[in-house]
Amino acid sequence: MDAPQSTDELLRTAITQRRQIRFWYDGKERIVEPHDYGIQNGRPRLLAYQIAGQSNSGRLPAWRLVDVAGMTRLELLDRKFSGGRPASGRRHKWDQLFVRVDEPVQGNKKATGQGQ
């Protein structure tokens, strides 16, 4: 039996393969298209487009910026998505961007992502 993948490995795989993920956050199930994964304000975070599940705001689909430490029961789904989506106009600055849905990011460079 294969060893379970870490959260970091699952997020990187999901983004590079453009696969949806399911996880629980703030006591609610979320199904998202993961877009950007990196460090923001010193914390690992995920920028994702939530398409199903539950939401505190009740409005879906919607962009979500999620603290990775708060994610539980992360699961890589067999459903794929086409790639990047138009951003809502607000820009996210990353201390370090690990991977973005349309392009892998190498090294320790700073990057700016778009989203919520």
N, CA, C and O of each residue as an XYZ file, in Angstrom:
464
protein
N       0.847     -1.186      0.000
C       0.000      0.000      0.000
C       0.889      1.246      0.000
O       1.893      1.296      0.710
N       0.519      2.241     -0.793
C       1.286      3.484     -0.852
C       1.077      4.293      0.420
O       0.014      4.246      1.038
N       2.104      5.029      0.797
C       1.990      5.927      1.945
C       1.089      7.095      1.576
O       1.089      7.528      0.423
N       0.324      7.612      2.525
C      -0.544      8.753      2.215
C       0.291      9.978      1.847
O       1.371     10.204      2.393
N      -0.232     10.754      0.916
C       0.459     11.980      0.513
C       0.218     13.069      1.547
O      -0.830     13.113      2.192
N       1.197     13.939      1.693
C       1.041     15.083      2.588
C       0.109     16.112      1.946
O      -0.151     16.072      0.743
N      -0.382     17.023      2.767
C      -1.225     18.105      2.260
C      -0.487     18.876      1.178
O      -1.067     19.203      0.142
N       0.784     19.166      1.410
C       1.586     19.893      0.432
C       1.623     19.141     -0.896
O       1.399     19.740     -1.948
N       1.900     17.851     -0.864
C       1.969     17.053     -2.094
C       0.616     17.006     -2.800
O       0.554     17.127     -4.024
N      -0.458     16.833     -2.048
C      -1.800     16.775     -2.653
C      -2.163     18.092     -3.335
O      -2.717     18.088     -4.434
N      -1.855     19.215     -2.693
C      -2.174     20.514     -3.290
C      -1.365     20.749     -4.566
O      -1.897     21.225     -5.568
N      -0.093     20.415     -4.519
C       0.745     20.579     -5.716
C       0.261     19.686     -6.854
O       0.212     20.115     -8.007
N      -0.094     18.455     -6.533
C      -0.605     17.523     -7.546
C      -1.915     18.027     -8.131
O      -2.103     18.018     -9.347
N      -2.819     18.464     -7.265
C      -4.128     18.945     -7.727
C      -3.972     20.124     -8.683
O      -4.649     20.188     -9.709
N      -3.093     21.044     -8.352
C      -2.917     22.230     -9.199
C      -2.235     21.867    -10.517
O      -2.686     22.293    -11.580
N      -1.173     21.098    -10.460
C      -0.461     20.765    -11.699
C      -1.295     19.880    -12.619
O      -1.161     19.960    -13.840
N      -2.155     19.036    -12.048
C      -3.009     18.164    -12.862
C      -4.401     18.757    -13.104
O      -5.236     18.136    -13.761
N      -4.646     19.958    -12.572
C      -5.942     20.639    -12.712
C      -7.094     19.742    -12.258
O      -8.065     19.526    -12.984
N      -6.954     19.228    -11.039
C      -7.981     18.362    -10.474
C      -8.659     19.040     -9.294
O      -8.012     19.714     -8.492
N      -9.961     18.855     -9.201
C     -10.720     19.397     -8.080
C     -10.323     18.669     -6.797
O      -9.872     17.524     -6.820
N     -10.507     19.371     -5.676
C     -10.257     18.771     -4.368
C     -11.472     18.977     -3.468
O     -12.267     19.897     -3.663
N     -11.592     18.094     -2.478
C     -12.621     18.204     -1.443
C     -11.901     18.276     -0.103
O     -10.941     17.542      0.130
N     -12.361     19.157      0.773
C     -11.804     19.239      2.118
C     -12.841     19.878      3.037
O     -13.860     20.393      2.578
N     -12.570     19.838      4.321
C     -13.416     20.484      5.320
C     -12.660     21.677      5.871
O     -11.462     21.596      6.142
N     -13.378     22.803      6.037
C     -12.785     24.044      6.532
C     -13.864     24.779      7.315
O     -14.980     24.951      6.826
N     -13.544     25.204      8.504
C     -14.529     25.872      9.375
C     -15.789     25.024      9.549
O     -16.897     25.559      9.600
N     -15.622     23.709      9.641
C     -16.748     22.809      9.863
C     -17.637     22.572      8.657
O     -18.720     22.001      8.789
N     -17.194     23.005      7.479
C     -18.014     22.857      6.277
C     -17.231     22.149      5.174
O     -16.028     22.350      5.008
N     -17.958     21.310      4.420
C     -17.356     20.637      3.276
C     -17.222     21.624      2.122
O     -18.149     22.376      1.820
N     -16.051     21.611      1.479
C     -15.796     22.494      0.332
C     -15.308     21.654     -0.838
O     -14.498     20.745     -0.654
N     -15.790     21.949     -2.037
C     -15.265     21.352     -3.261
C     -14.807     22.524     -4.120
O     -15.586     23.416     -4.456
N     -13.518     22.498     -4.466
C     -12.909     23.658     -5.118
C     -12.016     23.261     -6.275
O     -11.584     22.115     -6.404
N     -11.758     24.259     -7.114
C     -10.700     24.201     -8.118
C      -9.523     24.968     -7.516
O      -9.610     26.187     -7.364
N      -8.427     24.291     -7.169
C      -7.285     25.002     -6.581
C      -6.507     25.763     -7.650
O      -6.201     25.209     -8.706
N      -6.187     27.020     -7.383
C      -5.508     27.848     -8.386
C      -4.108     28.273     -7.983
O      -3.168     28.057     -8.749
N      -3.932     28.870     -6.810
C      -2.622     29.316     -6.338
C      -2.361     28.710     -4.965
O      -3.264     28.614     -4.134
N      -1.115     28.302     -4.740
C      -0.716     27.752     -3.451
C       0.642     28.330     -3.104
O       1.582     28.244     -3.893
N       0.743     28.926     -1.904
C       2.013     29.514     -1.507
C       1.964     30.055     -0.096
O       1.103     29.691      0.705
N       2.909     30.933      0.186
C       3.016     31.568      1.499
C       2.549     33.015      1.353
O       3.018     33.748      0.482
N       1.624     33.408      2.215
C       1.129     34.779      2.240
C       1.109     35.227      3.697
O       0.519     34.566      4.552
N       1.752     36.343      3.965
C       1.857     36.851      5.335
C       2.403     35.786      6.287
O       1.967     35.673      7.433
N       3.370     35.005      5.785
C       4.035     34.015      6.608
C       3.281     32.710      6.813
O       3.752     31.841      7.545
N       2.111     32.552      6.177
C       1.297     31.340      6.362
C       1.036     30.659      5.032
O       0.832     31.333      4.022
N       1.040     29.312      5.016
C       0.648     28.593      3.797
C      -0.837     28.830      3.512
O      -1.687     28.645      4.383
N      -1.131     29.244      2.270
C      -2.513     29.540      1.894
C      -2.807     29.008      0.502
O      -1.909     28.800     -0.315
N      -4.091     28.794      0.260
C      -4.573     28.302     -1.020
C      -5.622     29.265     -1.546
O      -6.575     29.598     -0.842
N      -5.446     29.714     -2.789
C      -6.475     30.482     -3.467
C      -7.227     29.509     -4.359
O      -6.637     28.875     -5.234
N      -8.536     29.393     -4.135
C      -9.329     28.384     -4.843
C     -10.668     28.969     -5.258
O     -11.156     29.939     -4.678
N     -11.243     28.353     -6.276
C     -12.570     28.735     -6.753
C     -13.528     27.655     -6.267
O     -13.525     26.537     -6.782
N     -14.354     27.995     -5.263
C     -15.274     27.010     -4.695
C     -16.497     26.869     -5.586
O     -17.185     27.842     -5.894
N     -16.749     25.621     -5.994
C     -17.859     25.357     -6.914
C     -18.998     24.580     -6.276
O     -20.108     24.569     -6.809
N     -18.745     23.927     -5.140
C     -19.785     23.126     -4.484
C     -19.447     22.962     -3.012
O     -18.391     23.388     -2.545
N     -20.370     22.333     -2.294
C     -20.197     22.136     -0.866
C     -20.938     23.204     -0.098
O     -21.957     23.724     -0.551
N     -20.416     23.524      1.066
C     -21.065     24.487      1.952
C     -20.225     25.742      2.067
O     -19.016     25.724      1.835
N     -20.887     26.836      2.432
C     -20.207     28.116      2.535
C     -20.804     28.931      3.667
O     -22.013     28.890      3.895
N     -19.964     29.670      4.376
C     -20.478     30.573      5.409
C     -21.272     31.719      4.794
O     -22.237     32.200      5.389
N     -20.867     32.155      3.603
C     -21.570     33.259      2.955
C     -22.816     32.775      2.216
O     -23.726     33.558      1.942
N     -22.853     31.470      1.891
C     -24.006     30.904      1.200
C     -24.016     31.121     -0.296
O     -24.920     30.644     -0.983
N     -23.021     31.835     -0.819
C     -23.024     32.139     -2.253
C     -21.928     31.366     -2.963
O     -20.749     31.476     -2.625
N     -22.335     30.578     -3.956
C     -21.391     29.804     -4.759
C     -21.791     29.922     -6.219
O     -22.974     30.105     -6.507
N     -20.864     29.825     -7.140
C     -19.425     29.676     -6.933
C     -18.796     30.990     -6.460
O     -19.364     32.068     -6.635
N     -17.610     30.871     -5.857
C     -16.931     32.058     -5.338
C     -15.457     31.770     -5.081
O     -15.070     30.633     -4.812
N     -14.649     32.812     -5.167
C     -13.233     32.700     -4.823
C     -13.088     32.594     -3.317
O     -13.818     33.245     -2.569
N     -12.138     31.766     -2.869
C     -11.844     31.585     -1.450
C     -10.328     31.609     -1.250
O      -9.575     31.029     -2.032
N      -9.900     32.289     -0.195
C      -8.511     32.256      0.235
C      -8.499     31.501      1.558
O      -9.083     31.953      2.543
N      -7.832     30.349      1.578
C      -7.951     29.402      2.682
C      -6.598     29.213      3.365
O      -5.576     29.048      2.699
N      -6.600     29.239      4.701
C      -5.407     28.878      5.464
C      -5.260     27.357      5.401
O      -6.143     26.625      5.847
N      -4.158     26.895      4.855
C      -3.950     25.455      4.668
C      -3.993     24.711      6.002
O      -4.462     23.575      6.057
N      -3.512     25.332      7.072
C      -3.497     24.684      8.386
C      -4.908     24.340      8.877
O      -5.072     23.434      9.695
N      -5.922     25.051      8.389
C      -7.297     24.802      8.808
C      -8.023     23.761      7.979
O      -9.169     23.421      8.276
N      -7.369     23.248      6.940
C      -7.992     22.255      6.062
C      -7.877     20.862      6.677
O      -6.811     20.486      7.164
N      -8.964     20.098      6.658
C      -8.923     18.711      7.113
C      -9.587     17.825      6.065
O     -10.334     18.299      5.209
N      -9.302     16.541      6.151
C      -9.916     15.538      5.268
C      -9.754     15.892      3.790
O     -10.688     15.748      3.001
N      -8.574     16.351      3.433
C      -8.284     16.734      2.045
C      -8.279     15.507      1.150
O      -7.672     14.486      1.473
N      -8.967     15.623      0.017
C      -9.090     14.515     -0.920
C      -8.956     15.032     -2.347
O      -9.593     16.016     -2.722
N      -8.134     14.369     -3.130
C      -7.958     14.680     -4.545
C      -9.057     13.965     -5.321
O      -9.196     12.746     -5.215
N      -9.838     14.707     -6.096
C     -10.953     14.126     -6.849
C     -10.522     13.775     -8.268
O      -9.523     14.289     -8.770
N     -11.285     12.894     -8.909
C     -10.992     12.508    -10.294
C     -11.489     13.539    -11.297
O     -11.186     13.439    -12.486
N     -12.242     14.523    -10.838
C     -12.797     15.545    -11.743
C     -11.749     16.608    -12.047
O     -11.104     17.141    -11.144
N     -11.591     16.907    -13.332
C     -10.634     17.921    -13.770
C     -11.349     19.235    -14.066
O     -12.568     19.266    -14.229
N     -10.580     20.318    -14.134
C     -11.104     21.613    -14.562
C     -10.158     22.183    -15.607
O      -9.009     21.754    -15.720
N     -10.648     23.144    -16.363
C      -9.925     23.584    -17.556
C      -8.701     24.446    -17.289
O      -7.841     24.568    -18.161
N      -8.598     25.041    -16.118
C      -7.433     25.882    -15.827
C      -7.855     27.201    -15.218
O      -8.856     27.280    -14.506
N      -7.078     28.241    -15.506
C      -7.318     29.549    -14.921
C      -8.699     30.104    -15.224
O      -9.315     29.771    -16.236
N      -9.169     30.953    -14.329
C     -10.456     31.635    -14.477
C     -10.216     33.135    -14.423
O      -9.222     33.587    -13.854
N     -11.113     33.902    -15.008
C     -10.983     35.361    -14.860
C     -11.052     35.734    -13.380
O     -11.905     35.241    -12.643
N     -10.159     36.593    -12.968
C     -10.141     37.022    -11.565
C     -11.138     38.147    -11.345
O     -11.547     38.834    -12.280
N     -11.513     38.315    -10.099
C     -12.480     39.346     -9.765
C     -11.863     40.733     -9.727
O     -12.584     41.718     -9.566
N     -10.555     40.837     -9.869
C      -9.915     42.153     -9.906
C      -9.058     42.439     -8.690
O      -8.132     43.245     -8.783
N      -9.324     41.824     -7.569
C      -8.504     42.044     -6.387
C      -7.235     41.208     -6.523
O      -7.287     40.048     -6.932
N      -6.111     41.801     -6.181
C      -4.832     41.104     -6.346
C      -4.343     40.565     -5.007
O      -4.503     41.196     -3.963
N      -3.746     39.387     -5.068
C      -3.152     38.772     -3.887
C      -1.646     38.794     -4.050
O      -1.121     38.381     -5.084
N      -0.948     39.274     -3.029
C       0.514     39.267     -3.064
C       0.993     38.079     -2.247
O       0.565     37.866     -1.113
N       1.873     37.327     -2.840
C       2.418     36.135     -2.208
C       3.846     36.400     -1.773
O       4.624     36.986     -2.525
N       4.208     35.970     -0.553
C       5.604     36.014     -0.116
C       6.395     35.035     -0.976
O       7.505     35.328     -1.421
N       5.797     33.865     -1.199
C       6.392     32.839     -2.065
C       5.249     32.051     -2.692
O       4.371     31.556     -1.985
N       5.257     31.937     -3.985
C       4.241     31.170     -4.699
C       4.852     29.825     -5.090
O       5.830     29.779     -5.836
N       4.275     28.729     -4.586
C       4.791     27.392     -4.882
C       4.353     26.918     -6.255
O       5.160     26.409     -7.033
N       3.067     27.087     -6.547
C       2.542     26.612     -7.821
C       1.262     27.376     -8.143
O       0.495     27.748     -7.254
N       1.056     27.597     -9.433
C      -0.144     28.266     -9.934
C      -0.745     27.373    -11.006
O      -0.012     26.688    -11.719
N      -2.044     27.369    -11.132
C      -2.727     26.424    -12.009
C      -2.206     26.454    -13.444
O      -2.147     25.402    -14.080
N      -1.834     27.591    -13.968
C      -1.388     27.663    -15.356
C       0.114     27.560    -15.535
O       0.593     27.422    -16.660
N       0.879     27.626    -14.427
C       2.324     27.614    -14.572
C       2.988     27.171    -13.274
O       2.607     27.640    -12.202
N       3.972     26.278    -13.345
C       4.740     25.958    -12.147
C       5.694     27.104    -11.846
O       6.233     27.722    -12.764
N       5.902     27.387    -10.585
C       6.802     28.467    -10.184
C       8.036     27.844     -9.552
O       7.927     27.019     -8.644
N       9.204     28.236    -10.030
C      10.462     27.683     -9.549
C      11.079     28.593     -8.498
O      10.883     29.808     -8.516
N      11.820     27.996     -7.591
C      12.641     28.746     -6.652
C      11.882     29.528     -5.622
O      10.778     29.159     -5.223
N      12.491     30.622     -5.190
C      12.001     31.388     -4.056
C      11.548     32.773     -4.452
O      11.556     33.685     -3.625
N      11.145     32.954     -5.722
C      10.794     34.306     -6.164
C       9.427     34.732     -5.653
O       8.565     33.902     -5.363
N       9.249     36.028     -5.552
C       7.962     36.569     -5.136
C       7.060     36.659     -6.356
O       7.525     36.869     -7.476
N       5.762     36.497     -6.122
C       4.814     36.543     -7.237
C       3.546     37.196     -6.759
O       3.267     37.269     -5.562
N       2.797     37.662     -7.702
C       1.490     38.243     -7.414
C       0.437     37.438     -8.117
O       0.533     37.200     -9.321
N      -0.589     37.006     -7.370
C      -1.679     36.261     -7.962
C      -2.933     37.100     -7.988
O      -2.992     38.148     -7.345
N      -3.918     36.666     -8.708
C      -5.184     37.371     -8.739
C      -6.230     36.500     -8.122
O      -6.097     35.276     -8.129
N      -7.278     37.097     -7.582
C      -8.348     36.303     -6.998
C      -9.405     37.146     -6.386
O      -9.736     38.227     -6.874
N      -9.922     36.652     -5.336
C     -11.065     37.215     -4.620
C     -10.968     38.694     -4.412
O     -11.866     39.295     -3.822
